[in-house]
Amino acid sequence: MHAETIEPRIHTSMREPVSKACIGLIRRAFLCGHKNPEDIRQYSAVKQFLLSRLIIVNEIGDARTTYMMMEMGAAASKDRMDQNEPETVSRIEQIGRASGVVSSMHVVNSPNGILHHTTEVRNYEKHYKASVPAGLHLSCGIATLQTSEADFGTASLDGSGLIAMYCEEDRPHFSTRIAAGPTRSCGLFVPLCEGFSYPQLEEIARRLTSAKMHASEAIPPDRIAALCAPIDPWFQGDARDLMMEAREIELIALFWNWMEQRADSERISAAHSRYAQKACEYIEAHLANPPCLRDLARQVGINVRSLTTAFRQTYGISIAAYVTKRRLEHAAEYMREGMSVSSAAYAVGYTPAHFSNAYMRHFGIRPREIANIRFRGP
């Protein structure tokens, strides 16, 4: 079903009383993209056309038609969830089992695809291989990991961050290594046979087609921690479903904002990028006693305002947030190597009391929970 063939019929029907035939036609238009991967673009065009017709409906004041259109949109969303095949959900669960996550992994159908969420504290390093299904994969989390595939290349995280990729076909040979320590994740998988409910999702997929896979740690750690935090068990039934849907929308917003900031950073001048890189190198060399903004700007050779702008555009994070992130990541590494909590805190310039709270905000757990974890086999 193509937008150009369906448009005249809907265009006429929307100015007349809505017949059952027209309702059926519109509903099929919402669902046509679910049947054949080749119809995805036509489906998106049809859906956008239909949504734009809501404006016309409101203008002519037909409240009954507006209600019916809203009802069909909800029905289409439900059909989307119903049509996520158990096999596809099972494949996402299989990846979780391969990574060593069993009881703490939650996989649910959502209005946009399949939402998955994990929380785990590992006391050993895990290396596994898994088959990744075709579609759009958006995941954020707190972990130290590296994942690779022959054609997609390698992506890695050391702390909090995100990984995004778009697979045009199943990829059976992804290899991943996850270090010991706390791991949390929240992700969305949109199967290839689905249409995109949000234009931002379609644009993310389009931009990722050439890049294949991309990882970034230039995300505010508190945003990642909030997305990966377990949903309060107080929410049950439909209320819990709404919370999961809200989590999914927030995840999409995070990836879209990252994508837009990434595009902005590619437009900044090379000179400003060099200033930001120089500042980053100086910060890394003085993490235990980081300089104030004025001293850092003096070291780099530009004023404070220009430096803070260049740094955020280059790395997608403020200088203060970057310093906090790197200090806590160094402390986590020290503790994995056997250093006590208080010694790790002092080593990166914290008092133990302030360190515990900062660590909790960044990683979502207290440092004492991983103080004795070592890299060892299962």
N, C-alpha and C positions, 0 to 999 in steps of 0.2 A: 504494500500500500504506500503510495507516494503522496507527498504534501500537495503537489500540483494537481493531482487528480481528485483529492478529497476536499480541497479548499472551497471550490465553488458550491458544493452541496451544503457544507456546513455554513458557509457565508450566507446562503439564502435562508437556511433553516433557522438560524439564530434570530432572524427578524420576524419569524412567524411563531405561532404556538408550537411548543416542543412536542413532537410526536414520539411514540415508542420507537419507531424506525430510526428517527434522528438520534435518540438516546443510545440505541444499539450501535449506530455508526460511530458516534463520538467515543463510546466505551471501547470499541474495537481499535479506534485510532490510538487511544492511550496504551493499548496492550500490544499493538502490532510489532513493536520493536522487541518483544520478548520471544518471538517465535523464530526469527532468522537473523543471525549476526549481520547479514548484508543489509538489513533494514534499519540498523541502529541510527544512522544519520537521518533517514527519512522519518523515523519515529520521533526523533528529537525536534525536527522541523514541524511536524504535525502537532506535537505537544505544545510547543511554544506558540503556534498559531491559535490553538484552542484556548490557552491561557490568556492570550491577548483579546480573545473574544469576550472574556469576562467584563472587560471595560465597556464594550458595546452593550452588553446585557445590563450593566448597572446604569448606563446612560438612558436606556429606554424604560428603566424602572420596573423591570419584570422580576420581582422578588422570587417568584416561584421557580423561574428558570435559573436564577443565580443559585438557589438552594440545590436544585437538581444537579447543576454543574459541580458544585462543591461536593455533593454526595458521590458523584462519579469519580472525582479526583481521589476521594478517600477509598472508594472501592478499588480503583486502579492500584493504589498503594498497597492495599491488602492482597490483591492478586499477585503483585510483585513478590511479596513475602511468601505467599503460598507456592509460587512457582520456583523458588529457590530449591532445587532438587536436594533430597537428603544426601545424595552422593557428593554434591559440592560441599555441603556443610561438613560431611564426614572427612573430606580431604583436608579441610582447614584443621579439624580436630586431629588428624593424623600427623600434621606438621607439629602441633603442640605436643603430642605424645613422643614424637621423635626427639624433640628438644628436652624431654625429661619432665615436662609439665603435664600433670594428669588431673589431680583433684582441684587445682586452683585455676583451671582454664574454663572460661565461660564463652560459649559460642551461641549467638542468637540471630535469627532472621531479623532484618531491619527494613525500613522503607527504602533504603538505597542499596542493600545488598546483604552482606553478612558481617556482623560486628563481633569482634573477639577481644577478650580481656584476660590477662594473666597476672598473678602475683606469686612470686617465689623467692626464697632465699636459698641459693645453691652453696653447698660446701665442697664442690669439686668442679673442675672444668668439664664442659660437655662439648663433644664434637659429633655432629650428625649430618646426614645427607637427607634431602627431601625433595619431592616433586611439587612444584609450584603451579597451580592451575592458571589458565589464561584469564586475564582481566586486569583491573586496576587495583593495586595493593598500596594502601596508605597505613603506615604504622609509626607510632611514636612510643618511646619507652625510656627506661632507666636500666642500663646494662653496659657491660664491656664486651663487645662482640665484633666479629668480622664475618661477613657473608660474601660468597663469590659464585660466579657462574661463567663458563667459558666465553659466551657472547656478551653478557651483561657487565662483566668486569667485577671489581671488588668494592664493597662499601663497609665502613667500620664506624663504631661508636665507642667512646670512652667516657661513659657517664650518661647524661640525658641527651636526647636528640630524636631525629626522625629519619625514616627511610621510605622512599617512594619509588615505585616502578610500575611500568605498564607492559604486560606480557601479551603479545598478539597470538601466542600459542602456548600450550603447556610446556613448562621447562622442567625436565625430570632430574636435573643434575645440580641442584643448588647445594653448596657445602657451607656449613656454618659452624663457627666455634664461639662458645659463650664462656666467659671466665667465671670463676667462683665469685659469689657475692650476691647482693640483692638484685633481682630483676623484676621489672614491672613493665607491662605493655598494654596498649590499647590500639586497635587497628580496625580498618574497614576494608573489606574485599568486595568489589563490584564485578561479578562475572562478565565475561565478554559478551554474552548473549543478552545482557540487560541494557536498557536505555539508561541515560543519566537523568536523575530527578532534578539535579541542579546544574545550571549552565557552568558553574565553577568547576564541577567535577569533570565535565566534558573538556573544558579548557586545560585542566591539570593533565588529563590523559593525553591531550594533543601535544602539550609541551614536553611530556615525558617520552613520547614515542621515539624521538631521536636520541634522547639522553639515556634511555633504557632504565638505569637505576641511579638514584642519587641519595646520599646521606648528608645530614647537616646537624651540627651541634649548636648552631647559631639561633637557638630558640630559648626564650626565657625558661629556666628550669622549673619555676613555680607553675607555669602553664602545663608543662609535661607532667609534673607531679600530680596536678589536679585531675588531668585526664586519666591518668593511670591509677588513681586512688580507687579502692573498692567502693562500690555503691553501698550506701548504708543499708543494712538488712531491715531497717525499719520500713523501707519502701517495699511493698508487696503487691502482687497481682498487676492490675493495670497501671498503678502508680509506678511500679518498678519498670514497666515497659516504657512509660513516658520518660523516666530518668535515663534509660538506655538510649532512647531516641534523642534526648537533649544532649547526651554525651557524644552521640554520632554527629550531630550538627556542629557542636563545638570543635570536634576533630576536623571536620571539613573546613571550618573557618580558619583553624590553625594552619592547615596545609595551603589554603588559598592565600592567606596573609604572607606565609613564607615564600610562596611562588611569586607574589607581587614584589616583595622586598628583594628577592633574588634578581628579578628583572631590573629593579631600580639600581641595585649594586653594580650591574653590568654596564650601567650608563654613566657611572661616576668617572671622573678623570683618573688617568693613570697616576698622576702626581699624588692625589689624595689617597689613592690605594697604597702607595708606597709609604706615606706617612703613617697610615693605620698599621701596616705590617711592621714598621719600625717600632711603633708603640707597643705592639703585641710582643715583639721580641724582648723589649726592655722589661715589660711586665713579667714575662716568663722567667727572666733572670733574677727578678726581685720579688718573687711571690711571698716569701716569708715576711718581707717588709715593703709592701708595695708603695710606690710614690703617690703623692697627691696629684690631682689633675694639673695644677699649675707647674709642678716640677716635671711631670711627664711631658707636657706640651713644650716646656723649655728644652728637654732632652731631644725631642723630635724636631723642633724648629718651626712650629706654627703656633697660633694662638689656641686657647682652650676650646672656644666654640667651634673652630674649624676642625680641630682634632676629634672632638666628640661626634660631630656630624660624619666625618670621614670614617671613624671607627664603626659606628652603627650601620652605615651604608655598606661597609665592607664585610662585617661579620654578623650583622643582623641582631646585635645585642649591645647594650651599653657597656662602657668600660668597667663600671662598678660591678655589674652583673657578671662580666667575664672574669674579673679578678676573683670574685666569690666562687664561681663555678670551678675554676682551675685550682684554687686552694683546697677546696673540698675533694676534688678528684685526686689530688696528690695525697691528701690525708687518707682517703680510702685505700690507695695503693700501699701506703706505709703500714696500715693496719693489716692488710692482706699478707704483708711480708712479716708480720709478727710484732709490730710496734704496738704499745699500749695506746688506749684512747687518749689519755692525757699527754703522752709524748707526741703523738701524731698531731694533736691540737697545737701544742707549742711549736712544733716543727713548721707549721704553716701560718703561724702568727696569731693563733686564737688562744683565749683562756678556755679551759675545759667546759665551763658552764655555757659560754656563748657558742662554743663549737658544737655542743650537742644539739642546741636549738637550730643552728644554721644547717647542720647535717640533716636533721629531720625535715626541714623545709625543702631541701634540695633532693634528697633520696627517698623520703617518705618513711624512713625507719630511723631508730636511734643507733648511734655508732657502736654501742655495746653489743648490739645484736650480731654484728659481723666481726667483732674484734678478734675472735679466735679462729676465723675461717682461714684455711690454707688452700693452696692449689694442690689438689690430690685427686687420685682416681676414685671412682665410686666404690 
